[in-house]
Amino acid sequence: MNFTNLGGAGGKICFLKNVNGMWLLQQCVEDWARTGQAWTVEELIRSCERLPAPQMFFDVDDPVLMLPGDMHGKINRQMEAAGFPAFAMNERDIPRMANAIFHSLARRYADVLAAVFSNHRQAIEALFVVGAAPRTHISTG
């Protein structure tokens, strides 16, 4: 399941699992900005709040998605390979792709958390989700 033990401060051991995160959205926001579609994370969240849960999810930990560049295209290729239509770079589809990113991440985090609970025989004292947050606005100028 690719968990590891990491030495922590004070002689503690951290049970660790790396999972892709908001990097996916950050990369897409940058892709969209290059085509003149400037969105903030706040705008995307507000747009997604009005959308139903997507019918499709993608593998957020696919090694291809760990590399920078053309994240919109990389996610679309996963969607098409699974038999779902690609997302266009327009006002309608950008929030739909963001919604798929949020829900795919949430699904993966839930799966990892379930695996932690099934493999860890002691009470979990703390759970930390860490990483870099995406920039909230990408300038096109």
C-alpha positions in Angstrom: 0.0 0.0 0.0 3.1 2.2 -0.1 3.0 3.4 3.5 6.2 4.2 5.2 7.6 5.1 8.6 9.3 8.5 8.8 11.5 9.6 11.6 9.9 12.6 13.3 10.8 15.3 15.9 11.4 14.1 19.4 12.2 10.5 18.4 8.6 10.0 17.2 7.8 8.0 14.1 5.4 9.3 11.5 3.3 6.8 9.5 3.4 8.4 6.1 1.6 8.1 2.8 2.3 10.5 -0.1 -0.8 11.4 -2.2 -1.1 13.9 -5.0 -3.0 17.0 -4.0 -3.9 20.5 -5.0 -0.9 20.5 -7.3 -3.3 19.2 -9.9 -5.6 22.2 -9.7 -2.7 24.6 -9.6 -1.3 23.2 -12.8 -4.7 23.4 -14.4 -5.2 27.0 -13.3 -1.9 27.8 -15.0 -2.9 25.9 -18.2 -6.2 27.8 -18.3 -4.5 31.2 -17.7 -2.2 30.6 -20.6 -5.2 30.3 -22.9 -6.9 33.5 -21.5 -9.1 31.7 -19.0 -8.1 33.3 -15.7 -9.8 31.7 -12.7 -9.0 32.0 -9.0 -9.3 29.1 -6.6 -12.1 30.9 -4.8 -14.1 31.3 -8.1 -13.6 27.6 -8.9 -14.8 26.6 -5.4 -17.9 28.8 -5.7 -18.7 27.3 -9.1 -18.2 23.8 -7.9 -20.5 24.3 -5.0 -23.4 24.6 -7.5 -22.4 21.4 -9.4 -23.5 17.9 -8.6 -20.8 15.3 -7.8 -19.2 14.1 -11.0 -20.0 10.7 -12.6 -16.4 10.2 -13.3 -13.2 10.1 -11.2 -9.6 9.8 -12.2 -6.5 8.4 -10.6 -4.9 11.4 -8.9 -1.8 9.3 -8.2 -1.1 8.4 -11.8 2.7 9.0 -12.2 2.0 11.1 -15.3 0.2 13.6 -13.1 3.2 14.1 -10.9 5.0 15.9 -13.7 4.4 19.6 -14.5 2.9 20.8 -17.8 -0.3 20.2 -19.7 -2.2 19.0 -16.6 -5.5 19.8 -18.3 -4.6 17.5 -21.2 -3.2 14.8 -19.0 -6.4 14.6 -17.0 -8.5 14.6 -20.2 -6.5 11.7 -21.5 -7.3 9.7 -18.3 -11.0 10.6 -18.7 -11.1 9.6 -22.3 -9.3 6.3 -21.6 -12.1 5.6 -19.1 -14.8 6.3 -21.7 -15.7 9.8 -20.5 -15.7 13.0 -22.6 -12.8 15.4 -22.4 -13.2 18.8 -20.8 -12.9 21.8 -23.0 -11.2 25.0 -21.9 -14.3 27.1 -21.6 -16.5 28.7 -18.9 -18.7 25.7 -18.7 -16.1 22.9 -18.6 -13.4 24.5 -16.5 -15.6 24.4 -13.3 -16.6 20.8 -14.2 -12.9 19.8 -14.5 -12.2 21.5 -11.1 -15.1 19.6 -9.7 -13.7 16.3 -11.0 -10.3 17.2 -9.4 -11.8 18.0 -6.0 -14.0 14.9 -5.9 -11.2 12.6 -7.2 -8.8 14.0 -4.5 -11.5 13.5 -1.9 -12.1 10.0 -3.0 -8.4 9.1 -2.9 -8.0 10.7 0.5 -10.9 8.7 1.9 -9.5 5.5 0.4 -6.1 6.2 2.0 -7.7 7.1 5.4 -9.7 3.8 5.3 -6.4 1.9 4.6 -4.8 3.7 7.6 -7.6 2.7 9.9 -7.6 -0.9 8.7 -3.8 -1.3 9.1 -3.2 0.7 12.2 -4.2 -1.3 15.3 -3.9 1.6 17.7 -5.9 4.8 18.2 -4.8 7.5 15.8 -3.8 10.6 17.8 -3.5 13.0 14.9 -3.7 13.1 11.2 -1.8 15.8 9.2 -2.5 16.7 5.6 0.4 18.9 4.4 1.6 20.3 1.2 1.8 23.5 -0.8 -1.4 25.4 -1.5 -2.1 26.6 -5.0 -1.8 30.2 -5.8 -5.2 31.8 -5.6 -4.8 33.9 -8.7 -2.8 33.5 -11.8 -2.1 36.6 -13.8 -2.3 36.3 -17.6 -0.3 39.5 -18.2 
